[in-house]
Amino acid sequence: MAEPLHPVMDDFVFGGIEADEQRLLATERAARSGVRHFHAIEPLDPLPGQPVRITVQTGPEIFVDRVTAYVTFDGSFPEGNQGKATRGLALPLQPMEVRWEPLLWDYVTLWQGEIPAQPAGTLVQYRIEAWRTASPPCSVWSSEINLDRTPETPTLYGYHVDALTAPDWAREAVIYHILVDRFAGGEHRWLAPEEMERFTGGSLRGVIERLDYIADLGVTAIWLSPVFVCESYHGYDPIDFFNVDPRFGTNADLLELFAQAHARGLRVLLDFVANHTGANFPPFQQALRDPASPYRRWFTFDPMYKHGYRTFFDVAGMPQLNTDEPAVRTFLCSAAQHWLAAGADGFRLDYAAGPSHVFWSHFRAACRQVKADCWLFGEVTRTGALLRTYTGRLDGCLDFAFCRAVRKLCASAAREMSPSRFANQLQASRAFFRRDFLRPAFIDNHDMNRFLWLAGDDKRRLRLALDLLFGLGEAPCLYYGTEVGLSQPRPKGPWREEARHPMVWGAAQDVSLLSHTKQRIRLRRAHPALVDGEVITHVLDDESGVWLVERRSADDRMLLAFNFSEQQRTVAPPSGWVESMRAPRLRTIHLEPLSSRWIVLE
C-alpha cells in the first residue's frame, strides 16, 4: 500500500484545530494578554431564575483598577463608560484572584461579578470595560481573538435565558453528508484540476432519485451542502437565502426532497451560512456603491482589511456579515425560520466561530420558535474550553478532535497516536462536555483529504476508522462515498478540495465495504449502548495494538475488540465474561490485522 503523502492533519482547510508550535505559542500568549472574558460564565447555560457569574481576566501590560460590565436585558445594545451606563445596567466586577501565567511569565488578575437572574425568554447582552481612576484616563475593552486572525474589536457578549435542550432524535442520529453538486446527476469520474471549481451537474433531483439508496444505508438524517442561490458549486457564498440555485434545482425540488425523505424516515439538515455572503449579495453591492446606505452597517468596511472590508479568511468574494447588527440578525433568523417552516429539520451551521456567541443564542431561540425539535450544530474548529463555551448557544458542534485522533491512530503504519492516548482523549472529552452538548463525529469531510486517500487506499484502515466512528463517536456523520471506497486522485491543493470528486455508482462501488458499513450502522441503531452507553476499557496494550472496550447502558452491552497492529492478535475476555457472551464458544477473540470484532453481551 502507498504511504500517505502528507502528515495527518496538514491537509485540513482552515485553522483552529492545530498549528505549528511557534504560531500556537504566539496565539496562546496573545489570548492571555489585554482584557479577556473567554465567554466564561457560570452556569454555562443559564436557566430562568438563575444568576450568572462572569469572570474576566486582565493582563500584565495594562494598569487598571476597575472593571465594569454594561448589561441590557431588553434586546438593546449596552453602552457605558468609566463605570457609568448610558444604556442598561453598570455592573462592577471585583478582583478575586491573582494568578501566575507561565506563557506570559507574569501575573494576570481575575475579576468577577454576578448578572441578576432573569425570566425565560430574556436575551442578556453585555460589553466589558477595564479602566482606571488614576491619571491619565485609561479604558480597555474586552475582546476575543478572531479565528481568522482579523483585527480584534470590542466583543458583544451574551446569552439567552431558556430551558432549551438538544432534541432527543439528534442523539440517536446517523448522518449522511452530501455535497449536492457532486452526488448525483453529473458524470462519475475524476475531475481535472481546472474542473474542480466548476459546477458538474449534481442536483436536488439527483438526491431525490437516490433516497432509496440513502435509506438502505440505515442512516437517519441527510446533511445537504448549501443549495441556495450562490456564486460557486459548493454553495458557501450565498447571494439569496430564500431561493434554491437553479443549477441545483427549484424550491419545489427542495420541498419534494423534504417530503420524500420524511416518508422514508429520514430527517433533512440544511447547511446554513450565517457568517458571510457572496460578493453579488444585493445588500453588499448596495453598501459597496453607497457609503450612506443603511446596508453599510451589515458589513465592516475599513482600510485595515485587505480588500477594504472584512471577509471570510481574506476571500474577496465572501464579505463577512456583521451578525451583531439587529437588521442582519433579523434577516438571517427569518431565512432560517422560513426553511424550518418549509420542512427542514435543522441546520449544520457553517463557520460558526465567525458570528458572536450572542448571535447564536438569539438564532437558536428564533429557530425553536418555529420548530421545537430542530437540531442546530456548528462547525467550530476549536477544542477544549473554547468549544465548550458554545454550550447553550448551540445544540453542539462537530467533533474535529475525534476526527484528528482517528486519523492519527488509524491512517498510517507509523501511528501518530497510541491506543492509550486515543482512549484517554475519548474518556476525557465525554467527561469534559455536558451530555446535552452533542458533538457529531466524522473521519473525513469536504474540507480535508479523504481518509482512504490518506491511508494509502488501504481499506482495512478505513474499516477500522469506520468502526471507531460507529462504535464510539457521537452522532456519526458519514461523508458521501466513504462507504463505497471513493478516494481522490491528488492531494488537496491550497484552494482545491480533492475530497469533492463525483460519487461513484454501480459496478465501481466496493460492495464489501458498503456491506460492512451498513452492518455497523445497523448495529449502532439496534444497540442503545453504542449511542449513549458508558465506555469501559478492559484490555489496552499499546505494544500489541489491542484494545478491548465495552459499551454499556442500563439494559444493553456490547464488547468491541480492536487490533491496530499489522499482525494477527488473540485476546482473552476478562474472567467471567464467557458466560455472558451470546456465543460462549468465544473463549478467546481472534483479531485479523487492522480489524475489529463486535460481540453482543447478555
N, C-alpha and C positions, 0 to 999 in steps of 0.2 A: 504494500500500500504506500502511496505517496505521502510524504510528511507534509504537514501544514506549511504554507508559505509565509505565514505571519504569526507572531505571538497571539495568544488567545483573544485579548480584548483590544489589540491595536486596530482592529477593524471596526470599532464602534463609531457611530456617526458624530456625536457631539457630547461635550464634557459632562463632568459631574461624577461619573461612576468611578473613575480613577484617572490619575495623571502622573507624569514623571515626578520624581521626588522633589526636585528644586521648585517646580511650579506648585506642587501641592504644599510645600513648606511656605512659600510666599503667600499662597491663598489663605492658609490657616492663620498665618501671622496677621494678615490684613483683617481677617474676620474677627480678631480679638482686639483690634485697635479701635479708637473712636468710641462712639456710643452705639451699643448693640442690644437689641431686645431678644433676638433669636426666636421670636414668637413664643417666648417662654411664659405660658400661663398655666395656672393650676386651679381647677381641673382643666385637662386638655380640651374637653368637650362639655362646656358648662350646661347644666340643666336649669330649667326655670327655678328661680328662688335661691340659686347658689351664688355667693360672692366669688369673685375671681381675683386671685393673687397674681400680679405681674412682676417679673424680675427683669432688671436692666443692668447691663454691665458698662462701666466707663473705663477707658484705657488709660495708660500712664502718661500719654503725651498731651492730655488736656487737663487743665486745672479748673475744677468746678466744685461748688459746694451745695448745689441744689439740682434736683431732677424732678420734673413735673410732667405728668401725663394730662393731655387735654382730651376729654371724653365726651361723646354725644351718644344719645340713645334714640334719636328721632329720625335717623337717616341722613342728617346734615353732616357736613364736614366739620371736624373740630378745629378751632382756632384759638390761639393764645400766644402770650409772650411773657418771658420773665416772671412766670408763676401766676399770671392773671389770664383767665379765659375770656375771650371775646365772643366765643360761641361754645356752649356746653359747659362742662364741669372741669375745674382745675384740680387735679389730684396730686398732692405732693407725695413723693416717694422718699423713703428713709434709707440711709446707708445701713446695711445689715451685716456685711462681711467683706473683709479684705482678703484677697486670695493671690498667692504667688502663681504667675503664669509662666511656666518654663519656656514656651515658644517665644515669648516676648522678653524673657529674662528680666521681668519686672512685675510690679503689683497691678492688679485690677480690683475695682470696687464693685460690689453687687448692691443694688438698690431694690427695694420692694414697696409695693403699695397694693391696696385692695379696691377693686371696682365693685360698687354695690350690686347686690343681687337684682336681677331684672326678670320680668314676666316673660312667658313664652312669646315668641314672635319678634323679640327685640333684636335689632341689628346694632351691636355696640361697635363704635369706631373710635380710634384714638391715635394721636401722634404724641411723640415723647421728645421733650427738650431738656438738655443738660445745660446749666447756666451757673453763673457765679455772682455773688453780691459785691465782690471786690472790684476795684477799677483796674484797667478799663473793662467795660462790659464784655462778656463772652457768652455766646449762645451756640450750641452744637446740637443738631437734631439727629435722633436715632435713625439709622438706615441699615439695610441688609445688603450684602454683596450680591450683585446680579450674576446669575449663572452664565450669561453670555458676555460677562466682563465689560458691559457698558457702564458709563459713569453712574455713580450712586446718587439718588435724590432722597430727601426725607420720606420715610416709608409711612403709608397709611396702614395701620393695623386694625384688626377687628375680629369679631366672631358673631355668630347668630345663636341666640338662646332658643333651644328646642330640645326635643327628646327623640330626634331622628336617628335611625339605625340603618345599616345596610339591609336590603331585602333578603329574606330567607332563601329565595331561589338562587341568589348570586353565590352563596357559599357552596352550593352543590353544582355549580355550573361547570361545564366543559366547553370551551370557546374555540370556534374555528375562525381564524383571521384571514380575511380575503382582501387582496389588492384587486379592486374591481377591473381595472384595465388589463390585468394580466391573468385573469382567472378563466374566463370562458367567453368565447366569441371571436377571439383572434387566432392567429396561426401558432401552432405549438412547436417552437424551435428556439435555438439560442439566438438572441438578438445581437447584431453587430454593435460595437461600442457607440457608434453615432446614432443608433436606433433606440438606445436605452432611455433617452429623454423624450421620446415621441409617444403619442397615443398609438396603441396597437390593435384596438378593436374590441377589447373586453367590455361587457355591458351588464346592466342590471338584468336584462332579458336573459343573458347567458347564465347569470347566477340563478334566476328562477328555474331555468331548464335543468340545472344541476342540483336542485334542492333535494331530490331523492337520494342522490349520491351523498350529500352532506348529512342528511338524516340517517342514512345507513351507517355512517361512521360511528354514530352513537352520541355525537356532541349534542349539547342542549342550547347553544347560542351561537349566532353568527356575528362577527365584528367586521363591518364593511369599512374600507377606506373611504375618505371623503368623496361624495358624489355630487356635491352642489356645483353650480357654475364656477369655473375656475380657469386658471391660466395653464396649468400643467397636468400631465397624465395622472400624477399621483393625487391631485386634488387638495394639497395642503396650502394652496394660495387662493382661497375663495374670493369671488367678487359678487356673489349673490347667494345669501344664506337661505333663501326661501324657495329656490328652484333647482331642479336637477340639471346638470350639464347635459345638453343634447347628445354629446358624444357618449355619455353613459346611458342615455335613455330619456324617459319623461317622468314627471311627477306621478303619473298614473302607474308607471312601471314600479316605482318605489312603493306605492300603496299596495299594488298587487303582490309585491315581494313580502311586505308585512303580512298580508292575509294568507298567502300560500305557506309562508314559514310557520305562522301561528297554527295553521291547520295541521302541520306536521309536528307540533310540539316544540318548535324552535323559537327562541327569542331573537330579536334583532337589535344589535347595538350599532349606532352610527358613530363614526369618527367626527368629532366636533372641534373646530379650530377657533379658539377664542382669543389667542394671543396676537394674531396678525392677519392680514388680508393679502390679496393680490394687488399689484400696483394699479390695476384698472378698476378697483372698487370705487364706485361713483363718489362716495364721500371723500375718499382720499384724493381723487382727481380734482374735486372742487376745492379742497383745502390747499392743494398744491398750487392751483391757479390764483386763489384769492386769500391773502393773509387775513382778511377781515371776515372770512367765512366762519360761521359757528362750528363747522366741521373741523376747523383748525384745532379745537380742543380735543378732538377724537384721537389725535396723534401727538407726537412730541417732536417739534421742529427746533433744531438748534445747530449752529455751526460745529459744535463739538463732535457731532456724529459724522461718520464717513460720507454719507450721502446727503447731509443736511437735515436728516430726520432719523429717528430711531427705527431700526429694522430688526428682523429675526436674524441673528448671527451675521450681520453686515450684508445680507442679501438684499440688494436694492429693490427687487421685485416683491418683497414681503415686508411692507411697512407695519410697524408694531402699533397695535391699538393701545390707547390709554384706558385700561379697564376700570380705573377709579373715577373716570368721568361719568356722571349719572346718566347721560344720554347713551353712552356706549353700553353701560350695564343694561339699560332698558332694552336696547336693540338686541344684544346677544341673548338675553333671557327670553325675549319674545320669540326669537328664532328657535331656541331650544324647546320652548313650550309648544310652539307650532308643530314640530315634528313628533314630540311626545304625544300630543293630541291626535296626530295622524296615524300613530301606531308603533312608533319606535319604543323600545323597552329600556333604553338608557343610552349613555354615551361613554366612549373612550375619549378622554379629553387630551388633545394634542398639546405638547409642550406646556404642561400645567404649571411648571416652575416659572413661567413668564408672568401671568397675571398675579395680582396680590392675593394673599390669603383671605382678606376680607371680601374680595370679589367672589371667590369660590364659595364662601359662606352664604353670600347673597344668592348666588347662582343655584346652589343646592336647594335652598329653601324655595326658590321660584319654581324649580323643576318639580319638587314634591307637591306643590300646589296643584299641578296638572295630573301627575301620575305618582301615586303614593308609593308604589313599589319599583320605581325606576332605579337603575343602578348607574352610579357615576364614579368612574375610576380614572385616575390621572396618569399621564406619562411624566414622571418626575425622576430624573436621573440623579437622584440624591440617595444617600443611605443613612442609616442610623437615626440620630436625634433630629436631623433636618427633615428626613422623610416623615418621622413621627408627628411633626408639627401640623401635618395635613389632617390629622385626626379631628373629626367633627367638621372639617371644611369639605372633605370628600368622603365617599364610602371606602376609599382605599386608593392605592397606587400600584402600578406594575412593579413586580419584584425583580429589578435589574441585578440585585446582589445574588439572587438564586441563579439567574442565567449565567452570571460571571462564574460562580462557583462550579456549576455543572460543566461548563466549557473547560475550566481549568482542571477538573477532576477527570474528565472523560475523553477530551478531544484528541489527545496525543499520547504516545507511549511514554514520553518524558513528562509524567504528571506534574502539573504546576501547583496542585493542591493535594494533600494527603486525605484519605478517607476520614481520619480522625478530625482534621480541621473542617472538612465538609460537615461532619456530624455535629461538631461543636457549633458551627455557624448556624446550622439549621435549628438546633435546640435553642440557641441564644436568641435568634430572631423571633421564634414563637413566644418566648418569654418577654421580649422587649416591646413588641407591639400588642396593642389591645386586640382581643378576639374579634371585635366588630370592625376593625380596620383591615379590610380584605386586601390581599396582595396577589393578584393574578400572576402565576408563574409561567415562564416560557424558556425555551432553549435557543431560539433564534427568532428574528423578525425582519421587517423590511429595511431596517437601518444598519444591519450588520451582515457580514458574510454568513451564509447558511452553515448550520452546524455540520452537515455532511461534507461540504467542501473543506471546512476547517479540519475535519477528521480524516482528510486524505481519501474521501469517499469510502471509508471503512464503515459498512452498515452495521457491524457488530457494535461499534461505538455509538452509533446513532440509536440503536435499540436500547442500549444501556442508558443513554441520556433520556430517552422517552420513558423508560421505566422509572427513573428518578422523578421525572416530571409528573407522571400519573400516580406514582406511589407516594410521593412526599411533598409535591408542590401544592400550593393553594390555587383553587380555580384554574386548572391548567389551560393554557392557551396554545393551540396548535396552529402554526403558520402554514398556509396553503402549500401543498406539495411535499411537505416534510414527510407525510405519511406514505408517500409512494416513491420516495427516493429522488426528488427533484434537488439537484445541486446547482452549480453555476460553472461557467467555463473560465472565468478570470477572477482575480482578487478585486475587491472593492476599490474603486478609484476615489479621489478626493470628493467629487460631486457625482459620482456614478454608482448607483447602488446595484451591484451584481446579484443581489438576492431577489431581484424583481423580474426574473425571466418568466415567460408564459408557463402556465400549468401544463403538465403532461397528462394525456388521456389514453385510454385504450391499452394496446399491447405495450406501450412504452412504460407503463406503471409497473412497479415492483409489487407483485401480488402477495408475496410472502411478507414483505414489510407492512403492507396495507393490512393484512390479516392480523399480524402481531399488534399493530396499533389499535385496531378495532377490539381485539381481545382485552387489551389493557384498559381501554375506555369502558368496556362493558363491566370489567371487574371494579373499576373506580366507581361506577354508578351503582353497582349492586352492593357495595360494602361501605356502610357509614364510617367504619374505622378509617378508611382511606381518605375520607373527606375531612373529618374533624377529630379523629382519634389521637390518643397520646402517641408519642414516638419513644419507644423503649429499646435501647441498644442492649443486645445480649452477647454478641461477639463482635470485636472490632480489632483487626490485626493489619496494621499498615504494611508490615513486611510481606504478608501473603496477599494483601489486597482484598481481604474478605470482610464483609460487614453483614451481620445478621441482626435485623431490626424488626421490631414488632409494631404494628399499628393496632391500637386497642381503644374501643369505645365501650359503652355500657353493655351492649349485647352483641358485639362483633369483634373478631380478632383476625388479623392477617399477619403472617410471617413473610418478610421479604429478605431473600438471601442474595447478596450482590458479590460478584467477583470482578474486581477492577484490574486484575492481572492478565497477562498473556498466557498463563498456564492453567491447566485444569486444577480445580481445588475440590477438596472434600471437607465438609464441616459437620460436626455432630451437634444436633439441637441440645439446648440445656436439659439437664436431668428432669424427668417427669413430663417432658413435652410430647414424647412419642404417643402417649395415650390420648392426647388432646388433638392430634392431627387426624383429619378425615381419612388420610392414607397412612395408617400406623406403620406400614412396612418401611416408611422413610426413616429408618434409624440413623441414617447419615444422608446428608444432602450433597449430591454431586453437582458441581457447577462447571460448565464449559468456560473457556477463556472469554473474558469480556461479556458476561451474561448475568442474568438474574433469574431466580425462581420465586414464584409467589405461591404460598401454601396457606390454605384456609384452615383456621383452628376452630375447634368447637367452643 
